[in-house]
Amino acid sequence: MEKLIPFSLNDLAKATNHRSGELKFGEKMQTIPKDISPLEYLKNCDAKFVLIGVPEDVGVRANYGRPGAATAWESAIKGIANIQHNRFCKGSQILVLGTLDVSEQMEQAKELKFNDTHDRKKLNELVTQIDKDLAHIISCIVKNNKIPIIIGGGHNNAYGNIKGTALGLGKPINVINFDAHSDFRILEGRHSGNGFSYAFEEGFLKKYFIFGLHENYTSKNVLDNLKKLEDRINYNTYDEIGIRKEKVFEEELNKALNFIKSEPFGIEIDLDALPNIPSSAMTLSGFSVEEVRNFINHFGKHKNSKYIHICEGAPDLGDEKNSHLIGKLIGYFVTDFVKSKREATTTNGKN
C-alpha cells in the first residue's frame, strides 16, 4: 500500500466540529495508528467498512470534462465526520483508511490539453497508473473481508474498484451503475467514459446494469453495442421511468437486482445523474436525492453487495457558499449504505 496516504486521528479531529453534549462520527471512526502498518491494521481491526478517497480529476480531463472532482473528498470527509453517532448508525463501524496518492498524476495533468493528441495519450497513461494503484488497495481491503466505500474522483475509478474487488474475491463481479451515462465507450485509452468497457473487456466485469441512462446523451454506437451484449449488459432509461412513466421505479429496482444478484456486485453512484449537483457533466433533469437513497438501500442490503463508489461530485464547480453540501449529500449516501448492511442480516434469506 505504498500509494496510500493514511488518514490520521489528528486529520479526523480537524474535520470534526466538536460540540458539547454530542457524539459525532469523527470522534468514533477508526484510523490507522502511527506505529502500525495499514495492511496489518486492516487485517485485525473490527471495522466492517473501509473509507478511502481518490482526490483526482485526471480521468475527467482525459474525457474532455470539466475538472473539479478532485475536491469531493475534502468536502465528503467533513460531511461524514460531522454525522451524529447514535443507535441508527455508528461511526465506529468505519475505518478511515486515507487517500490514494495521486499528487504526481494531478500535477502532470495540469498542463496537458485534451485537444492535443500527444497530451491526450499522456492523460490516458496517467489514468492507467491510477487504475493500477487503486485496484491494489481495493484488492487488499476485499481480501481482508472488509467493504470498501470509495469517494471519487472521476468515474474512471470504477475500473480500479471492479478489478480490485474481482482480484480480492478471485473471480469476476457484477455491477449496478446509477448513472446518466453508460461509461461503456470504446477502448481508446483510459478515461472517465470507459471504465466499465475496459473492465468488461479484461474479464473483471461479468454482468452490468446501467440504471437511469439519459436518452439524449447516449450515442447510437453505445446503444448498438449494449444491444449486442444484452445477455450480460442491461439498462433502463430515466426518460422511461421519470418522464414517460412507461416503467415503475420500484419495479425497475427489482428487475436490476435480479439481473446482478447471483454473483458479488459493486454499487456505483455517479452524482451527475442528479439535478443541480455540481459535476463535470452537470444536469438539470434526473432522479431525486430520495430516489438515490432508496436505490442505495435496495442494493446495499443484499448479501452480495461488496462495495459502493460515489463519484463525480465537484464542489469547486458549484456555489462557493454551499460547497459543503456535496459532502453532506455524500454523507447521507454513505450512512444509507452502512445502515442497509445492518438490515441485510435479517433479509438475506429473502433476496
N, C-alpha and C positions, 0 to 999 in steps of 0.2 A: 504493500500500500504506500509506495514511495511518493505517489502523486496526490496523496491525501493531506489536506491541511486540517488538523484536528481542531475542533471547537472546544475551547477551554471553559472551565467553570467561571472564570473571570469574564470571558466573552458573553456567557449566558447572563451573568449578573448585569452587565452593561445594557443588554437588550430588554431587561425586565424593569417595569415600573413598579417598584415595591410600594405597598400601601398597607398601613396598619389594619389588622383585622381580616386581611385577605391572604389567600394562598394561591399562587399562580404557577402555571406550568414551568416558568423559568426558575422557580425555586425547587422544583421536584424532578425535572427531566435529568437524565444522566448524561455525563460527558466522560471522555477518556482521561483518566488520571495521568499526571505528568510522568510518573515513573513506570507506566505500563504501556506496552506496545498496543496500538489499535487492534491488531488481529488477536492478540492474547485476550484483551478485554472483551472483544466481540464474542469470543468463544465462551466466556464464563459469566457474562452479565445476565441478569434476569429480565432485561427489557425485551419485549416482543417485537417492537418496531424500531427501525433504524432510519433516522432522518439525515439526508445528505443533499447538499446544494451543488448545482452546476452553474456558476455565475458567468455564463458566456452568451454571446450572440454571433459567434463566428458562422454557425450554420445558417443563421438568418441572413447574414451578409452574403454568404455563398449562394443564397436563393433569391438574391435581389430584393430582400426585405429591409424594413427599417430597423436598425439596431436599437437596443434598449432592454431586451430580455435579460441581459446580464445583471440588471438591478433588482430582479424579483426576489432573489434570495435574501438580501438585506431587509427588504420590507416584510418578507414572509416570516423570518425568524423572530422579528419583533412582534409580529401579529400572533404567532404561535406562543411565544414566551409569556404573553400577557393574557392568555386564556385562563379562566378560573379552574383550579384543580379542585374537583369535587366528586361526588358519588356518580355523576353522569359520565365523567371521563377523567382519567388520572394521568398527569404528566409523567409520573414515574414509569409508565409503560414504554416511554420513548427514550432512546439513546440518540443524542445529537452527535453524530459521528464527525461532521465537519463539511468541508467543501472540496471538490475536485480542484486541483491546482491547474488552472487554465491561463495563468498570467502570461506565459510565454506566447501562447496562441493568440490571446487577445491583443497583445502588443504588436505582434506581426500583422494581424488583420487590419489594424487601424489605417495603414497606408495602402491597402490593396483595393483595387477598383473592380467591381463586378464586370464592367464592360470591357475590360482588358482580358484577352484570352489567357495570357500568362498568369495574371493575377488571380483569375478565377480558378485556374488549376491549382495554384498555391493555396487558395482558400479551401478547396476540396481536400487537399493534403492535410491541412490543419484540422479539419473536421475529423478526418480519419485518425489522427493522433488522439483526439479527444475520445473518439469511439473506443479505441483500444484501452485507454486508461479507465474510462467509466465501466466498461464491461468487466475489467479485472476486479474493481471494487465491488460491483454488484454481485459477481460470482462468489466472492468471499462472504458477503452478507448472507446470501441464499444458502451456501454450503453449511453455514452455522445455524440454519433453521430460523433465521430472522426474516422479517418482512420489510423490504426497502420502501421508504417513502421519499421519492425523488422530486426536488423542486428545481425546475429549469429556470433559465436557459431556453434554447430553441427546441423545436420538436425533432430536430436531428438526433437528440439524445434518446429517442425511442429505440434506435438501433442498439446502443450500448446496454440499455435496460433489457431488451429482448435477448441479446446474445449472452449477457452476463447471467440472466436467470436460467436460460437454457443450459449453459455450461455448469451452473451451480446444481441444477437438477439432473444433468446428464441426458437431457432429451429436449426436442423442440417444444415450444409452448404456443398457446393461442393468445390472441389479444383482442380486447374490445377498445375501440378508439372513439371517444366523444369529440367530434371534430367537424368543422365546416368543410374541410378538405381531406382528400384520401391520403395524402403524403405517400402515394404509390406511383410516383413519377418515374421516368426512365432512368436507367443506370448510367448517368452522365458524369459521375463524380459526386462525392457525398455533399449533401446539403440538407436543409430542414424539410425539403419536399419529397425526399425519397428514403427516409429511414426504414419504412416498412417494406418497400420493394427490395431493398438490399438485404434485409433480414430474411425475407421470403426466398430470395434467390440463393442465399448462402445456407439455407436449411435450418435456420434458427426459429423461424416463424412457420407454424403449421397451418392454423386457421385464423382468419382475420375478419372481424366485423367492424364496419365503419357506421357509427350512429349519428345521423343528422347531417349528411352531406348537403351542402348548398348547391342546388342545381345550376345556378348562374356561374359558379366558379369551379366546375368540374369539367375538364375538357372531354371532347368526344373520344380522343385517343385513350384516356384513362378509363372512361366508361366501357369502351370496347374491350380493353384489357381485362377489366373486372368481370365482364360477361364471360370471357373465355375461361376464367378461373373460378366460376361460380360454385363449384363443389367445395372450394376451400376459402373463398372470399365472398362475403355477403355484405349488404348495406341497406340502409333506408335513407330517405332524404328529409330534411327539415320541412321542405315545402309540402311533402305528402302528409306529414304529421301536423305541423303547426299552421299551415295556410289552407290547403285544400281539404283537410280533415278526412283524407282517404284512409289513413291509418290512425290507430289509437296509441298514444304514448305508452300506457301501461302494458298493452298487448305487445308492443314492439320490444319493450324491456325483456319480456319473457321469451320472445322469439330469438332475440340476440343471445340471451343466456343459454338457451337450448342449443344454439349453434356452436358455442365455445366451451361449455361447462364440463365436457367429458375429459378434458386434459387441464393441467395447470395453466392459468392465464394471467395476463397482466392487464391493468386498467390504465388507459391513457386519457388524460383530460387536457384539451387544448383550449386555453382561455379565449382564443379568437372566435370561438363558437358562440360566445356570449355578447349580447349587445352592449356597446358603450364601454367595454373593458379595454383599456389601453394595451395594444399589442401591435406586432409588426403588420398584421393584416386585420385591423380593427373592423368590426361590422356594426351595423345599426339594426340588424334583424337577426333573431335567433331565439333559442330556448332561454328560459328564465333561470335565475340562480337556484330557485327552489327545485326546478326540474333536474338540474345537475346534481343537487344534493340527493334527490330521490334516486337518481341513476347510480351514484357512488354507493349508497346504502344497499341498493338492489344487488349490485355485483360484488361489493365488498363482503357481504355476509356469506357468500358461497365459500365452501371449504377450499376450492381450487384457486381462489384469487391469491396471487403471490406478490404483487406489488402495486403501487399506484404512482403515477408520474403526473405532475401538474406543471404545465409549461406555457411558454409564450407570453406570459404577463410581462408588461413593460411599464413600470411606474413612471419612468422618465418621460414617457410619451403622453402622459395624462396631465391633469391639473396638479400643479405643484403643491397646492394647499391640501389636496386629498390623496397624495401619493401613498399614504399609509393604508388606504382602503384595499389595495391589491393584497397586501399582507393579511389583512383581516379576512378577506374573502378566502384566501388560501388556507387560513387557519380553520375556517368552517369546513372546508373540504377535507382537511387532514383529520379533524376530530370526527367527522361523519364516517370516514373510513375506519378509524380506530374503534369507534362505537359499533360499527357493523360487525367487526370481528368478535365482539362480545356476544352479539346476537347469534353469530354463526354457531356457537357451541350448543345452542338449543334448536337450530333449524337445519343443520347439516343433513339430517336424515330425510328432510322434506324436499331438498333441492335436486 
